[in-house]
Amino acid sequence: MKILITFVLLISFGSIQAQWKYQGMVEGGLINGNWETNAYVQTTHGVQYKQWSAGLGTGIDYYRYRSVPVFIEVQRSFGKKTVRPFIVAAAGINATWPTEEQKQQWNGWMQTTQAEFSNGFYSRIGGGILLNANAKVKLSLKIAYSYKTLSRKYTEWNWDPWPQPVNTIQKTMEYRLNRLNIGLGVSF
């Protein structure tokens, strides 16, 4: 009797385990908001269970200031047809990685100082369409709203009329960037 119960449990556990699959995704696209349109590239890796998938992701976001979002993403697809809709949500940290040019702060008197950047928050919510290219590969078209924050601290020179000395002022700019993403991806 114990052998039969053990056998039934092993078969049940094996079928449950077979439903959990690795899922990886690479995506690239355009981001648009109040600043000029820019590009992004992301990759997410995790697990899929039936029509749900969850994973950890990262990428490079060039919108306004270059940054590296690190996030948790959850996705839900609907139906089992070759073409089906899905929704997605992600949240995490927006790690700043500005270019050397972006670090330079112009003071207005032919000189620049180095700006310091601080990390912020990253989130994305949206939906799209999945297309089964074959048994293992899916293509996706995604439209999403994304939000990233960061701050930039810099020194500004304040010139008073002669013969006063030059004063420096520490300033901090907080950026809250609302954007629309349009991306193409490949899941495997």
LINWOVEN-V672166 format. One record per backbone hydrogen bond with DSSP energy under -1.0 kcal/mol. CO is the residue of the C=O (numbers start at 1). NH is the residue of the N-H. If there is no record, write none. Layout:
# LINWOVEN-V672166
CO:NH / CO:NH
This chain:
# LINWOVEN-V672166
1:5 / 2:6 / 3:7 / 4:8 / 5:9 / 6:10 / 7:11 / 8:12 / 9:13 / 10:14 / 11:15 / 12:16 / 13:17 / 14:18 / 21:48 / 23:46 / 24:188 / 25:44 / 26:186 / 27:42 / 28:184 / 29:40 / 30:182 / 31:38 / 32:180 / 38:31 / 39:62 / 40:29 / 41:60 / 42:27 / 43:58 / 44:25 / 45:56 / 46:23 / 47:54 / 48:21 / 49:52 / 51:77 / 52:49 / 53:75 / 54:47 / 55:73 / 56:45 / 57:71 / 58:43 / 60:41 / 61:67 / 63:65 / 66:97 / 67:61 / 68:95 / 70:93 / 71:57 / 72:91 / 73:55 / 74:89 / 75:53 / 76:87 / 82:132 / 84:130 / 85:78 / 86:128 / 87:76 / 88:126 / 89:74 / 90:124 / 91:72 / 92:122 / 93:70 / 94:120 / 95:68 / 99:103 / 103:115 / 105:113 / 111:107 / 113:105 / 116:153 / 118:151 / 120:94 / 121:149 / 122:92 / 123:147 / 124:90 / 125:145 / 126:88 / 127:143 / 128:86 / 129:141 / 130:84 / 131:139 / 137:133 / 137:134 / 138:187 / 139:131 / 140:185 / 141:129 / 142:183 / 143:127 / 144:181 / 145:125 / 146:179 / 147:123 / 148:177 / 150:175 / 151:118 / 152:173 / 153:116 / 154:171 / 156:169 / 158:167 / 161:164 / 167:158 / 169:156 / 171:154 / 173:152 / 175:150 / 177:148 / 179:146 / 180:32 / 181:144 / 182:30 / 183:142 / 184:28 / 185:140 / 186:26 / 187:138
